Amino acid sequence: MSVKNLDDLLGEGVSGRYVLVRSDLNVPLDGDRITDDGRVRAALPTISKLAEAGAKVVVTAHLGRPKGEPDPKYTLAPVAKRLGELLGAEVALAGDLVGESAKALTGGLAEGGVVLLENVRFDARETSKDAVDRSELAAELGALVPGGAFVSDGFGVVHRKQASVYEVASVLPAYAGGLVLAELDVLKKLTDDVKRPYVVVLGGAKVSDKLGVIANLLTKVDRLLIGGGMAYTFLKAQGHEVGESLLQADQLDQVRGFLAEADKRGVELVLPVDVLAATGFAADAPHEVVAATAIPADRQGLDIGPRTRELFAGKLADAATVFWNGPMGVFEFEAFSGGTRAVAEALVASEAFTVVGGGDSAAAVRQLGLPEDGFSHISTGGGASLEYLEGKELPGVSALEGKN
């Protein structure tokens, strides 16, 4: 990828110059408490380098899915507080995105200062399908940073054609942030000249979320391990009873096609051999270990069982490259977190190049208290990672290459 990057910008000199940074600060909240600050910490190096070099740093980001208008539930106030704590300096939060508060704070910004604009998705133009609307917002963002530059550092949003990701790159001189470059470098190792055996572990709730990536990976991997809620659609496609387990009946034909394609290509597709079958979806639901091919009609699988954990660990033991996306069960419930923990621990023990594909997988690693440095890379962008592995073009990357 031939794009200008953060080092290029720093080399040009940024002291006293405005820099608009698009970060991914979409963190999980419990009320106003951040439950996982991984994305804030991942955004820190780029912001810190710019501030230390004397730039006037204006950060834009989103949180959640507000409906194009201000919603107190999705304010970035907790993020501004945490970012300030990590930076060791106050980060002022604008009360709006491109309005009077934003103009006043950015206008009065000192060299080395950092301002966070309020949730970019409070403005409907950010996610509008109309390029004219998006371009209008991008121009207003650009006007906040006269003579400034744009640094795209939110990898978790580069698969979105949105104003603060795509159009703004044609309004201001654009540079790739360190996080975006690092993520792309890792993903290239999963697609170009891959070290083998190459094993992919997919979990999560829905097969439909991963149709494209499964289809593409079947042409590249040696082994595909399927867990989580999506496994039950695979088991049903093989003709097994799955009881009350999560099932996407409309995907059965597609999944049968995957099974046939894997067989044709010699890809080892591994499904659970046992599951924890519960009486309901609850943290304290009574449950028992049953064969994956004999789930009682009135039970639902909420995690892979002990034999499957051993099976999956064995299938990961000789891997040279591993990509993991999606939990093996309802890891938020302690009783059903064992499968996800087993996969994570197998990756930590592995000598392979191991990549955790963001989203719930990354959250699980931190929630379960596993060492983050036990993995080669933990991605900040689940959806962006999957779309890259599908072979799709990422609009936010194309924009940096001048293709917008």
C-alpha positions, 0 to 999 in steps of 0.5 A, a space after each residue: 500500500 503506497 500512502 503517506 503515513 504518520 511518520 511522513 507527517 511528523 517529518 514535515 513538522 506539525 508544531 502549531 499545526 492542526 491535525 484531525 485524527 479519526 480514531 476508533 473509540 467505540 468502547 463498551 459501556 456499563 452506564 458511564 463506566 468503560 468496561 474495556 478500554 482496549 480501543 482507547 489504549 490502541 488510539 493513544 500512540 498516534 495521539 501522543 506522538 502528535 501532541 508531543 510534537 506540538 500539533 493541535 490535535 482534534 480527535 473525532 470518533 463514534 460510540 454506539 449507533 445513535 440515530 443521527 442525532 444527539 443521544 446522552 446514552 452515547 456521549 463520548 464524555 467517559 472516553 474523553 475522561 479516560 483518554 485524558 487519564 492515559 495521556 496525563 493531560 486534560 482532553 476537553 470534550 466539545 459539546 457538539 461535532 462542528 457547532 459553536 462548542 467545537 469551533 470555540 474549543 478548536 479555535 482556542 487549542 494550544 500547541 500539544 493540546 487535544 480536543 475530542 469532538 462529540 460523537 460523530 454519529 450524532 450528525 446524520 450526514 456521517 452515515 448518510 447514503 448520499 455522498 453530497 451529505 457526507 461531503 458537506 460534513 467532511 468540509 465542515 470538519 475540515 474547516 475546524 482545522 484550517 491548514 491542517 492534516 488528516 490522520 486516519 487511525 480508526 481501523 475499526 471503521 475503515 470498512 465504512 464509507 462515512 464522512 469522517 473516514 472517507 470523504 474527509 481524506 479528500 478535504 485535507 492532506 491525508 495520512 495513515 496512522 500507526 494503528 491502521 498500518 499495523 493492522 494492515 500489515 498483520 492482515 497481509 500476513 494472513 492473506 499473502 505468503 501465509 506460513 502453514 499449517 494455517 488454521 482459522 477459528 470462527 465463532 460468534 452467533 450467526 453464520 450470516 455474519 461470516 458468509 463471505 469470509 468463510 467462502 474466501 477462507 475455504 480457498 486459503 486455509 488448511 483447517 477451519 474450526 467452527 464454534 459458537 452459535 454458528 456451529 449449530 447451523 452446521 450441525 443441523 446441515 449435517 442432519 443433527 438435532 440441535 434442540 433450542 440452540 441458535 439456528 439460522 434455518 435460511 442458511 442451511 443450504 449455504 452451509 451445506 455448500 461450505 461443507 461440500 466445498 471444504 471436502 472438495 478442497 481437502 480443507 479440514 472443517 472441524 465442528 464441536 463433538 460435545 456441547 454444554 446444553 442448558 435449559 435456557 439462556 441464563 447465567 445460572 441455567 442448569 446444563 449438562 454435557 451432551 454429544 453435539 449430535 444428540 442435543 435434547 429437543 428442549 435444550 440449547 447449546 451455550 458453549 462447546 464441551 470439554 472434549 471439543 475444547 481438547 479437540 480444538 486445542 489439538 488442532 491448533 497445536 501444530 499451526 504456524 498461523 492462526 486467525 480467531 474471530 468469535 467466542 465459542 460460547 456465551 463467555 459473558 456467563 461464567 458457566 459458559 466461558 470455558 470454551 472461549 478460554 480454552 481456545 484463547 489459552 491454546 493460542 497463548 501456548 502456541 508458537 504460531 503467528 496468532 491473530 485475535 480478530 477484534 470484537 467479542 474475541 478481543 473483549 473475551 481475552 481481556 474479560 477472562 484475564 488472559 495476557 494480551 502479549 500472549 498473542 501476536 496481535 489483537 485487532 481493534 477492528 472485527 468487521 474491518 478484519 473480516 471484510 479484508 479477509 473476504 477480499 473486499 476493498 476497504 473504503 477508508 484505505 482506498 481514500 488514503 490511496 487517493 481513490 475517492 
